[in-house]
Amino acid sequence: MPTYAFSNAWIPNKIVIEMESRNCIDFLWGEGDERKGLHLIVWDIVCNPKERGGLGIRSLINWRDALLGKQIMKILKEEENLWSKVVIQIQSAEC
């Protein structure tokens, strides 16, 4: 799982979907270069919590957004942190 990359940079949706397809979906349904797996359920339902009928597998797009949101909150709450100062300085220079 690319947790570090997701928490420090915004990865485009197209790349995240490709990562999800190659790693999670292909593994779960047994797909590969030579074989084609049978999709019995939609991926969005698989990503639902077990209580709502899913398998509880995380969607990488939601995971990326959650990790970036956590970093944003940290920057906003801890303004004296060195990383916060750097990001705020870069943002003010761009405006």
NORLINUR-V48915 format. One record per helix or strand. SS is the DSSP state (alpha for helix, beta for strand). FROM is the first residue (numbers start at 1). LEN is the number of residues. If there is no record, write none. Layout:
# NORLINUR-V48915
SS,FROM,LEN
SS,FROM,LEN
This chain:
# NORLINUR-V48915
alpha,3,6
alpha,13,17
alpha,43,4
alpha,50,3
alpha,60,18
alpha,82,13
